[in-house]
């Protein structure tokens, strides 16, 4: 609207540069003092100079370390504002595509016209779909030579439906296959077996080396049925789920449960408005508790959980050694007295 108003006023001769160098409006007689074309050029030069001053350093400005830092701060503030206004999670800044985007913008230089909303939902989106399809096709071509793991990841949506995401993994990458509404079969081993079996058929039995699910009883039974029918594959429960079950069972031990209850009571007393918890919490009861002095073994178990539940580590290459080390730390905490640590070891062995 402002640009249109500027053009209309300029065409009508309402803007001109006064003899004193200022800008003003005047009658038809005064407008004849300046040609319309010259007026437009003067205003455009003014507007362009304002853009130059606002968008970055002039070409001739020497890029000293101080200037470089100042300009980077301005760019970072603009990026931050984009994140805040659009409620974008901060971990998006670790995305490789975010870094690639900024690199491409920098390579293009000043004057880049950003993509419109229309472009983002049409040709740009289609190009990315084509790129993704080509990437997935390339990974699928390797399935026969490497074999794959079929991953079943359950979740619930806002309508309380039990959904299962099926993903296919091999050394070349993980491919999302599909999502299935399994509300009617999530606790039925026979129906789960039929569902998993159909997905294996879709991928190709010769390609599937193992099927990975959580450790719920229905999945466990379905996994056994799968191995009975398809002799070339194995059912494997999630290592992370197994360790979750271990920790849950261990916290039910009487001697540990009492200590945890006391610790929770202390912690909730120190929760601040910002949601942080004061780290220096001292308690005579807690400090006198034997379990407070023997946390290394449990911490080791949590470390194993971090390994298997991480996004980067090839967990299965380390998991068995890490679990053995965890058990040894627990035994060491109890001075290698079997009667003291056996109960915990039994829980670990049972879930493992």
N, C-alpha and C positions, 0 to 999 in steps of 0.2 A: 504493500500500500504506500509506503514511504517512497519507494523508487518511482512508482507511478505518479505520485504527487510531484516529485522532483522533475520528472520528464514533462508533465503538463505545464508546470510553472515555467520551466526553461523555454518550452516551445512558445509560451505566451509572452516571453520577455520580462517576466516578473523578477528574475534574479539577475543581478549584475554586480560587477566590481566597481566600487566607488572610487573617486579620484584620490581618496585618502587611503585606499587599500582595503577598506572594510567592505562588507556585503550589506545590501539593503534592497528595498523594493521602491519603485517609483512609477511615475506616469509614463504614458507612451512616449512623451518627449524625452524623458531621461533615459528610457530603454534604448533609444536610438544611439546613445553615446557608445554603446558596446554592441558589436555584432553578436547575433545569437550563437553562431558556431564558436566564437572565441569564449563566450560565457560558459558554454557546455564544456569546452576543453579545460578551462580554468577549474571548474568544479570537479571534473573527473580527476584532474591532477591532484587536487586537494584530497579527494576521497582515497585515491591510490596511495598517497603519501601517508594517510592515516592507517591504511591497511599495512603498509610496510612497517610503520612504527609499532603496530600492535602485534603483528604476527611473527616478528623475529628480527634479528640484527640486519642492518643494511649490508649490502655486499661488500662495501669498502670498509666496514668496521672490522678492526683487528680482533680475532678470536683469541683473546688472552684466557688463561685459566679461569679468571674471575668471571669473564663474560660467558664462557662455556658453562660454568656452573650455574650462573643466573638463568641462562636459556634452558638448561636441562631442568632446573627447578620449575620453570614455567610450564614446560611440557608435562612434567610429572604431575603438577597440580591439575592441569587439564585432563589428564588420564584419570587421576583420582576422582575428579568431579564426575566424570563419565561413569565410573564404577558406582559412586554413591547415589547419583540421581537415578540410576537404573537398577539399583539393589543387586549388583553383581557380586557373587562371592569372591573374596580376596584370593582364594586359591586358583582362580582363573588366570591370575598373573603368572602362574608357573606353567601354564599351557604352552606347548611348543608352537601352536598356531597363533597364539597371542604375540610371541616373539617374532614369528615370521611376518605377521601383519605389520608390526612396527618397522621391521627391516625393509619391507616393500615400500611402505610410505616414505621412509627416509631415502631410499634409492630413487624414488620418483622425484622427490624434491618439492619445493614450494609450488603452490598453485594446483595441487591435486583436488579434483572435484570428487567428493566422496560418493559412494554408490547410493542411489535412492532406495526408498522402501520397495518400490516396484522392481528395481533391478535385483534386490536381495531375494525377492520371492519368485523371480522368474529365471532369467538366464544364469545368474550366479548359482542359484540353488540347483538348477539342472546340471550345470557343469560339475558341481561337487558330488551330486548323485552319481554321475557317470564315472568320476574319479574313484568313488567308494566302490562301485560295482566292479571296476577293473581291479582294484586292490583285493577285494574279496575273491574274485575269480582266480587271481594269482595264488592266493593262499589255498583255495580249494584244490588247485592243481597239484599241490604237494601232499594232500591227505593220503593218497594211495601209497606214496613212498615212505612216509614217516609214521603213519597211523595217527589216531586222534584220541583225545579224551572228551567224552560228552559230559558237560557240566550242567547240573540241574540246580537252579537258584530260586528258591521259593520266597514269595513276599505277599503282602496283602495290600490292596488298593483302598481308596477312600470309601468305596462301597462295600468293604469287608469281603471282597472276593479273594479267594486263594489263587494266586497266579504263580506259574512256573516259567521262568526264563530259561530257555535252552541255549547254551553256548558250546561251541566246538573249539577245542584248543589243540594246537601242536606247536613245535618249536618256531614256526613262522608267524604265529599270532593267534589271537582269539577272535572268532567270528560269531556274532549274534545270529542265531538261527530263527527263533520265533518265541512268542509268548503264548501260553495256553492257560485258559481259565480252568483250573482243576478243582473248583469248589466242591464238585460232587464226588471226587475220588481221592482227595488229599489224605484221608485216613483209611482208605481201602487199598490194601496191598495188591489185590488182584487187578483192580482198575489202574493203579499206578504202574503195575507191571505192563499192562496192555499199552498204556501211554508211552512209557519208556521204550518198549519194544517197537512201537510204530515209528518213533523218532530214529531209532537205530536203523530201521529198514530204510528210512528216508535218506540217511547219511550213507548207508552201505555197510553191511555187517563186516565186510573184509577190512574196512577202514577203522572201525572202532576197537580200541585196545582196552579202554576202561570206561566205566560209567561212574561219575562222582556225584553223590547226593549227601544230604544231611543224615544224621544217625537215628532218626525217628524209627520206631518199630515198623511202621508200614513200609518205609523205604528199605529198611533192612530186609524184610521179607520179600519185597519186590526185587531187590538186588539178587537174592538167592534164586528166585525164579528165573531171572535173566540168565544167570550163570548156568542153570540147569538146561535152559533151551539153547543158549549160544555159548558153546564151549571155548570159543577163542577170545572171550573178553572177561574182564574182572569187574566186580562192583567194589567201589572204594568209598568209605564215608569221609566227609570233610575232616581234615586234621584239626582245623580250627574249632569245629563243633565238638569234636572229641575232647579237646582241651578245655573248652567251656564247661562241658559236663564234669570233667575232673575237678575244676575249680569250684563249681557249684556243689559237688559232693564233699569236697574237702572242707568248705565253709560250714557244712552241716555237722562236722565233728564237734562234740560237746566242748572240748577244751579250747577250740578256736572260736566257736560261736559266741561264747561269753566275752572273749576279748574283742571281737568285732562289734558286738552290741555296744560295749563301752566306748570303742573308738568312734562309732557313728554318733553316739550321743554327744561326745566331745566336739566332733567336727561340725555338727549342725549348730552348735552354740556359737561357732566362729564364722558362720556364713555372712558375708557382707552384702550390701545392696548390689554391688557389681557382680555378685555371683562367685567371687573368689573366696578361697579358704585360707585363713592364716596358717602358715606352715609351721610356726613354732608353737605346737600344742604340747603342753607338758601335763602329765597325769601320773600321780603316784600309783594308781591301780594299773594303768597301762604299762608303765615302765617296770613294774614288778612282775608283769605277766611273762611267763617263759616264752610264749609265742612271739612277743614283741622283740625278743632277742634272737629269734630264729626265723627271720623273714627271708633270708637269702634263698632258701629252697623254693618258696612260693614265688619270689621275684624271678627265679630262674624259669619257673613254669610260665609266668607271664611273658618272659622273653621269648620262649618257644612259640607262644601264641602270636607274638609280634612277627616272628619269622614267617610262620605259615600263613598269616593273615595280611602280610604286606603285599604291596603292589609291584615291587621291583625284584625281590630276591627269588631265584628259582628254588622254592622252599624244599622240595623233596630231596634235593641233593644234600641238605643239611639237617633235615628234621630228625633222623634217627640218632645221629650223634648228639644233637642238642638235647633230645629227650633223655638219653643216657646220662649226660652231664647234669641235667636237672635232678635226676634221681640220686646221683652221687652227692650233690650239694645238700640235698635234704638229709641223706644219711649222715653226712659230715656234721650238719647242724645238731644232730642228736648223738654226737660222739660215737657214731657207727654202732649204736646199740639197737639191734634189730627190733627189740620189743617196743622201742619208742617210735621208730619210723615205719614199721611194717604196715600199719593201718593206712598210711598215706600211699605207700608203694602199691598196696593191694588195689586201691582206688584207681591209681594210674594204670596199672596192668589191666584191670577190668575194662576200663573205657578205651584203652589203646587197642 
